[in-house]
Amino acid sequence: MIASVGAGGLALAISACGSGTDTAQPAGSAPASSPASSPASSAPASSAPQAGGPALAKTADIPVGGGAVFKDQKIVVTQPTDGEFKAFTAVCTHQGCTVADVADGTINCPCHGSKFNIADGAVTDGPAQEPLAEQQIKVDGDQITLA
């Protein structure tokens, strides 16, 4: 009996570490009413990027040397240099938390402090070991959409 309590406690401790400060909404909560207008809104974990949907953002909404996190679509869009737009998954490769923001040339995960380069998604500061996967976007005029 003591062994089973110990194993249960270990499982609880591991799951508590994995949840960190992840900002995902609990199951059953309603998604934001307008995903395109709210880059920092949250969504249920089951939502996935939809190609050809409404614009994620206008190009003017993505600062040069920075970016924006679209939690509903689990995408982060960056503009490493003027007119160059990149997109990566917003799911941290360390333990699956959603990245929180883009600042000082990095995409930042709030759970354990991992940082990723805005130009290629490479890890610049761990504990993550793997880069963020690049995602396909389309820039048409001043609109950025999923490709």
Secondary structure, DSSP 8 states (H G I E B T S, - for coil): -HHHHHHHHHHHHHHHHHHTT-----TT----S-GGG-TT----TT----TT-S-SEEGGGS-TTEEEEETTTTEEEEEEETTEEEEEESB-TTT--B--EEETTEEE-TTT--EEETTT--EEESS--S---B--EEEETTEEEE-
